[in-house]
Every structure is written in C-alpha cells, then in structure tokens.
Amino acid sequence: MSNTDPGPNSGPRQTDRWLEPGQTNALVIYILYLASLAIGVTGIVGIVLAYINRGKAGGFVESHYTFLIRTFWIGLLYALISVVLMMLAIGFLLMFAVAVWFIVRCILGIQALQRSEPVKNPQSWFLGQ
C-alpha cells in the first residue's frame, strides 16, 4: 500500500505570495495602512512588513516600500502635532486634514502600484507626485 501524500517534511514550505517582497506585499501594506484608520494596530503590522521587505523586492516596488515607510512616520508626526494642537481647537481640523492626506497618499500609491509604476517622488512629504 503506497501513500500518495508526500507529508509535511517532503520539501520546502511555500509561503503565501502576499508575505514575499513584491507588488502583492506592497498592496497588502497599503490596505493595512487604510485599515489602520479604523483598527490602529494594522498600521504597525504594515510598517513592520515594509521594513522587513525593503531592499528585497527590487525594481519599481522599492520606491513603494520607501513611500510606505515615509507615509507611516510622516503621518504619525502630523497626527502627534494635531493632538498637541487640539488644545487650541485647530488640532481637530488638522487631524481631519491628516486623515485625508493619509488616505489620498495610500490611494495614489495603490494606483501607481497597480500600473506597475514607481512612486515618482517617494521622499516627498506631500503626495509623492
């Protein structure tokens, strides 16, 4: 009687494509960032994935990893400034502006990624265009 199932130790384990550096992984990070507006911890998962995979993908995707990392840190800085300014009431308006900036930046990144294009200016503090 032969066993057709090779078993769990028969060869290297295949990881899901979304964990490997590349276009799909960058898309997952953009989605995690957008989800972080409702569920904060997903942004942390996204930044960790971006740091782990930066420098491994090559090609146009590298600009997306730089853009994603900068989006997280610049967004965090803008949000902290907004929180401090909430004592002056202008912080509430600024926090809304930061959320809009964050969403637009992620959407523009997703669009460029889907067209297989690099982010034109990944070092940008604004929208990367």
C-alpha positions as semicolon CSV with decimal commas, in nm:
position;residue;x (nm);y (nm);z (nm)
1;M;0,000;0,000;0,000
2;S;0,161;0,329;-0,108
3;N;0,096;0,666;0,039
4;T;0,042;0,938;-0,224
5;D;0,058;1,219;0,031
6;P;0,423;1,334;0,045
7;G;0,384;1,456;0,403
8;P;0,474;1,782;0,569
9;N;0,852;1,728;0,561
10;S;0,887;1,639;0,195
11;G;1,009;1,977;0,066
12;P;1,041;2,346;0,129
13;R;0,728;2,515;0,260
14;Q;0,566;2,758;0,020
15;T;0,470;3,089;0,181
16;D;0,176;3,290;0,070
17;R;0,258;3,537;-0,205
18;W;0,145;3,834;0,000
19;L;0,425;3,777;0,253
20;E;0,702;3,773;-0,006
21;P;0,861;4,103;-0,113
22;G;0,697;4,240;-0,423
23;Q;0,391;4,400;-0,569
24;T;0,134;4,194;-0,379
25;N;0,307;4,253;-0,046
26;A;0,318;4,630;-0,105
27;L;-0,055;4,625;-0,186
28;V;-0,124;4,440;0,140
29;I;0,071;4,707;0,329
30;Y;-0,131;4,987;0,166
31;I;-0,452;4,806;0,266
32;L;-0,324;4,757;0,623
33;Y;-0,249;5,130;0,640
34;L;-0,600;5,220;0,526
35;A;-0,748;4,971;0,772
36;S;-0,545;5,136;1,050
37;L;-0,780;5,434;1,035
38;A;-1,041;5,205;1,191
39;I;-0,819;4,942;1,357
40;G;-0,498;5,110;1,472
41;V;-0,280;4,801;1,512
42;T;-0,284;4,717;1,140
43;G;-0,063;5,018;1,069
44;I;0,203;4,873;1,297
45;V;0,182;4,539;1,117
46;G;0,217;4,726;0,787
47;I;0,527;4,921;0,890
48;V;0,692;4,603;1,018
49;L;0,624;4,428;0,685
50;A;0,757;4,729;0,494
51;Y;1,082;4,733;0,692
52;I;1,126;4,356;0,660
53;N;1,078;4,359;0,282
54;R;1,252;4,685;0,191
55;G;1,561;4,617;-0,017
56;K;1,448;4,269;-0,121
57;A;1,194;4,332;-0,396
58;G;1,398;4,528;-0,649
59;G;1,261;4,725;-0,939
60;F;0,980;4,974;-0,913
61;V;0,843;4,818;-0,592
62;E;1,139;4,954;-0,392
63;S;1,006;5,308;-0,434
64;H;0,676;5,189;-0,287
65;Y;0,844;5,048;0,023
66;T;1,023;5,381;0,079
67;F;0,695;5,564;0,020
68;L;0,510;5,334;0,262
69;I;0,766;5,375;0,538
70;R;0,767;5,752;0,499
71;T;0,386;5,760;0,489
72;F;0,372;5,588;0,827
73;W;0,627;5,809;1,002
74;I;0,518;6,139;0,847
75;G;0,154;6,053;0,921
76;L;0,243;5,975;1,282
77;L;0,430;6,306;1,313
78;Y;0,139;6,503;1,163
79;A;-0,107;6,322;1,393
80;L;0,101;6,398;1,703
81;I;0,122;6,766;1,608
82;S;-0,257;6,765;1,559
83;V;-0,313;6,610;1,901
84;V;-0,099;6,876;2,066
85;L;-0,288;7,150;1,881
86;M;-0,626;7,010;1,986
87;M;-0,594;7,230;2,293
88;L;-0,631;7,524;2,054
89;A;-0,921;7,361;1,866
90;I;-0,733;7,385;1,535
91;G;-0,596;7,037;1,601
92;F;-0,934;6,880;1,520
93;L;-0,930;7,036;1,175
94;L;-0,566;6,937;1,129
95;M;-0,641;6,577;1,232
96;F;-0,909;6,562;0,964
97;A;-0,660;6,702;0,711
98;V;-0,402;6,440;0,817
99;A;-0,657;6,161;0,765
100;V;-0,741;6,293;0,418
101;W;-0,368;6,327;0,336
102;F;-0,307;5,969;0,455
103;I;-0,595;5,823;0,252
104;V;-0,503;6,013;-0,065
105;R;-0,137;5,917;-0,032
106;C;-0,229;5,548;0,004
107;I;-0,473;5,557;-0,287
108;L;-0,219;5,727;-0,516
109;G;0,037;5,464;-0,414
110;I;-0,207;5,181;-0,487
111;Q;-0,287;5,328;-0,828
112;A;0,082;5,354;-0,920
113;L;0,140;5,001;-0,791
114;Q;-0,146;4,860;-0,999
115;R;0,001;5,028;-1,310
116;S;0,340;4,873;-1,222
117;E;0,494;5,219;-1,191
118;P;0,727;5,352;-0,921
119;V;0,623;5,635;-0,694
120;K;0,760;5,944;-0,869
121;N;0,895;6,106;-0,553
122;P;0,894;5,856;-0,263
123;Q;1,085;6,102;-0,041
124;S;0,804;6,356;-0,066
125;W;0,635;6,497;0,243
126;F;0,315;6,561;0,050
127;L;0,170;6,317;-0,204
128;G;0,472;6,174;-0,383
129;Q;0,380;6,322;-0,720
